[in-house]
Amino acid sequence: MTILISSYSKAYDIWPITDYFLKKNFNCETEFYLGANGENKKEFVPERWKYINKGEDVTFSKSLNDYLEEIEDEYFILMLDDFAILEPVDCSLIKRAFDFIKEKNGVYLRLAPNPGGDEKIDRYFSRIAVEKKVPYVTSLQMAIWKKEFLKELLKYDFNPWEFETKAGKTSESLTNYDKFFVTNFPFVKYTHFVEKGKFFPVVKSWLNQKNIIIDSSRSFWSEEEIKKMQDSFLKRNLRKLIPKTIYNKLRNTFGLGEL
């Protein structure tokens, strides 16, 4: 089994945190690869990670394509560099996931239902309805990918946000509409701990309580900033539930004008 951690050189300070939680909670037989283009930061790479650095970090897609050149497995797990695995992983579930996607000749299997699937197959897996052309079909949550299919999507040179919202609507994805899957419950329980370049507050307690040593000048989100971020997220999602005509009528009622 192979896990590719997609990163870049300026994120070297967070690698020890990610590695701490992988060591603690992902005890399956695994080869870990770190893809991190940009300045060579080999001295900061965790001991058991295989380092991939192909030079300049041009774009997200081009760098990820570089990293894939070093991955031999047809199917592998892709995870981002700021994912902290919070609970011990059941290796039998991960094996089941690999067996399932290979049996189905799948191209993508998300390891947590975030977002969930549309068509339940069994107690473990559901199909993602790619034909609906909704965003986040190709979410960058932790997932098993078919390498050659992912390389096809990377030719569009999407940035991370575009990749998540647009790659699932490409002709390549629509042609493989019946080969996208997601687990019905989290096979891996994790959280991300960096947002817009800043640490979430929980990282402070991790560093203090778990004796994780990092070389970092990265700032932290304040509790007040977190609350504002959560409120903004809630408002955006509530807005999506209200038809635009009704939403604009409400705005006009309060003198806010239409959007």
C-alpha positions in Angstrom: 0.0 0.0 0.0 1.2 3.5 -0.9 0.3 6.9 0.6 1.3 10.0 -1.3 1.3 13.1 0.9 0.9 16.1 -1.4 2.8 19.2 -0.2 5.3 21.9 -1.1 8.5 23.1 0.4 7.2 26.0 2.3 5.0 23.7 4.4 8.0 21.9 5.8 7.1 23.0 9.3 3.9 21.0 9.4 5.3 17.6 8.3 6.3 16.5 11.9 2.7 17.0 13.0 1.3 14.9 10.2 3.9 12.3 10.8 3.2 12.1 14.5 -0.5 11.2 13.9 0.4 8.7 11.1 2.8 6.9 13.4 0.3 6.8 16.2 -2.8 5.9 14.2 -2.0 4.5 10.8 -0.2 1.2 11.5 -0.9 -0.6 8.3 1.9 -1.9 6.1 2.5 1.3 4.0 5.1 3.1 2.0 4.8 6.9 2.6 5.9 9.3 -0.1 6.1 13.1 0.4 5.8 15.2 -2.7 7.2 18.6 -2.0 8.5 20.7 -4.9 10.3 24.0 -4.4 13.4 24.6 -2.2 15.0 21.4 -1.1 13.9 20.7 2.5 15.3 17.2 2.8 16.5 17.8 6.4 12.9 18.3 7.6 11.5 15.2 6.0 10.3 12.6 8.5 12.6 9.5 8.6 10.3 7.0 7.1 8.9 9.2 4.3 10.4 8.9 0.8 11.1 12.4 -0.5 10.1 13.5 -3.9 11.4 16.9 -5.0 11.4 17.7 -8.8 12.5 21.3 -8.6 10.3 24.4 -8.9 6.8 24.3 -7.5 5.0 25.7 -10.5 1.3 24.8 -9.9 -0.6 22.4 -7.8 -1.5 20.1 -10.8 1.9 20.1 -12.4 3.7 19.4 -9.1 1.2 16.6 -8.2 1.8 15.1 -11.7 5.6 15.2 -10.9 5.0 13.2 -7.7 2.9 10.6 -9.5 5.9 9.8 -11.7 7.6 8.2 -8.7 4.5 6.1 -7.6 4.6 2.6 -9.0 1.2 1.3 -7.7 -1.8 1.4 -10.0 -3.9 2.5 -7.0 -2.7 4.6 -4.1 -4.0 6.8 -1.3 -3.6 10.6 -1.8 -3.7 12.8 1.3 -2.9 16.5 1.9 -0.1 17.5 4.1 -2.2 19.0 6.9 -4.3 15.9 7.7 -4.0 14.6 11.2 -5.4 11.1 11.7 -7.2 11.2 15.0 -8.1 7.5 15.7 -6.4 4.2 15.1 -7.2 3.0 11.6 -8.7 -0.5 11.0 -6.3 -1.9 8.4 -8.8 -4.5 7.3 -11.1 -1.7 6.2 -8.4 -0.1 4.1 -7.7 -3.5 2.5 -11.4 -3.9 1.8 -11.4 -0.5 0.2 -8.5 -1.4 -2.1 -10.1 -4.7 -3.0 -13.4 -3.0 -3.8 -12.0 -0.3 -6.1 -9.9 -2.8 -8.0 -12.8 -5.2 -8.4 -15.0 -2.4 -9.8 -12.1 -1.0 -11.9 -12.9 2.3 -10.1 -11.0 5.5 -10.5 -11.8 7.2 -7.1 -12.8 6.0 -3.7 -13.2 8.6 -1.0 -12.3 7.2 2.5 -14.8 9.3 4.4 -18.3 10.4 3.4 -17.5 14.1 3.1 -19.5 14.6 1.0 -21.4 11.3 1.0 -22.6 9.1 -1.9 -25.8 8.8 -3.9 -26.4 5.2 -4.6 -25.7 2.7 -1.8 -24.0 -0.5 -2.9 -23.6 -2.3 0.4 -23.0 -1.5 4.0 -19.5 -0.2 3.2 -19.6 1.7 -0.1 -21.8 3.9 -2.2 -21.5 5.2 -5.8 -21.1 9.0 -6.4 -23.5 10.3 -9.0 -21.0 12.0 -11.3 -23.7 12.5 -13.9 -25.3 15.1 -11.6 -22.3 17.4 -12.4 -22.1 18.7 -8.8 -19.0 20.1 -7.2 -16.7 18.0 -4.9 -17.1 14.8 -6.9 -13.3 14.9 -6.9 -12.9 16.3 -3.4 -9.3 16.3 -2.1 -10.3 14.5 1.0 -8.3 11.4 1.7 -9.1 8.9 -1.1 -7.8 6.0 -3.2 -7.1 7.1 -6.7 -6.3 5.2 -9.9 -3.0 6.8 -10.9 -3.5 7.0 -14.6 -6.9 8.5 -14.3 -5.7 11.2 -11.9 -2.9 12.0 -14.4 -5.6 12.7 -17.0 -7.4 15.2 -14.7 -4.1 16.9 -13.9 -3.7 17.9 -17.6 -6.3 20.6 -17.0 -3.8 22.3 -14.6 -6.6 23.1 -12.1 -5.6 24.8 -8.8 -6.9 22.9 -5.7 -10.2 24.7 -5.5 -10.8 24.3 -9.2 -9.8 20.6 -9.0 -12.4 19.9 -6.3 -15.2 21.8 -8.1 -14.5 21.3 -11.8 -12.5 18.0 -12.3 -15.6 15.9 -11.7 -17.4 17.6 -14.6 -14.7 16.9 -17.2 -15.2 14.5 -20.1 -12.8 12.1 -18.4 -14.9 12.0 -15.3 -18.3 11.8 -17.1 -17.0 8.9 -19.2 -16.1 7.1 -16.0 -19.4 8.1 -14.3 -19.9 4.7 -12.8 -16.4 4.4 -11.3 -16.5 7.0 -8.5 -17.2 5.7 -5.0 -17.2 6.7 -1.3 -17.3 4.9 2.0 -20.6 5.0 4.0 -18.8 5.8 7.2 -15.2 7.1 7.9 -12.6 4.4 7.2 -10.1 7.1 8.4 -11.0 9.7 11.0 -9.0 12.8 10.5 -9.0 16.6 10.6 -7.1 19.3 8.8 -5.2 21.7 10.9 -4.1 24.6 8.6 -6.4 27.1 7.0 -5.2 29.9 4.7 -1.7 29.4 6.0 -2.5 29.6 9.7 -2.7 26.9 12.4 -6.0 26.1 14.0 -5.8 26.7 17.9 -5.8 22.9 18.6 -2.3 22.7 17.3 -1.0 24.6 20.4 -2.3 21.8 22.7 -0.9 19.1 20.4 2.6 20.7 20.5 2.5 21.1 24.3 0.9 17.8 25.3 2.4 15.5 22.7 5.9 16.9 22.6 5.9 17.5 18.9 8.8 19.8 17.9 8.5 22.0 14.9 10.5 24.8 13.3 7.8 27.3 12.6 6.9 31.0 12.7 3.4 30.2 11.4 0.6 32.2 13.2 -2.6 30.8 14.8 -6.2 31.6 14.2 -7.8 33.2 17.2 -11.0 31.8 18.7 -12.8 35.0 17.6 -11.5 34.5 14.0 -12.7 30.9 14.1 -16.2 31.9 15.2 -16.4 34.5 12.4 -15.2 31.8 9.9 -17.8 29.4 11.2 -20.6 32.0 11.0 -19.7 32.9 7.5 -19.7 29.2 6.5 -23.1 28.7 8.0 -24.5 31.8 6.2 -23.2 30.6 2.9 -24.7 27.2 3.3 -28.0 28.5 4.5 -28.2 30.7 1.5 -27.9 27.7 -0.8 -31.0 26.2 0.8 -33.2 29.3 -0.1 -34.3 29.9 -3.7 -32.6 32.9 -5.2 -35.9 34.8 -5.8 -37.0 34.4 -2.2 -33.5 35.2 -0.9 -33.5 38.5 -2.9 -37.0 39.4 -1.7 -35.7 39.0 1.9 -32.7 41.2 1.1 -35.0 43.9 -0.4 -37.2 43.7 2.7 -34.2 44.7 4.8 -32.9 47.2 2.3 -29.9 45.2 1.4 -30.5 45.0 -2.4 -30.4 42.0 -4.6 -27.4 39.8 -5.2 
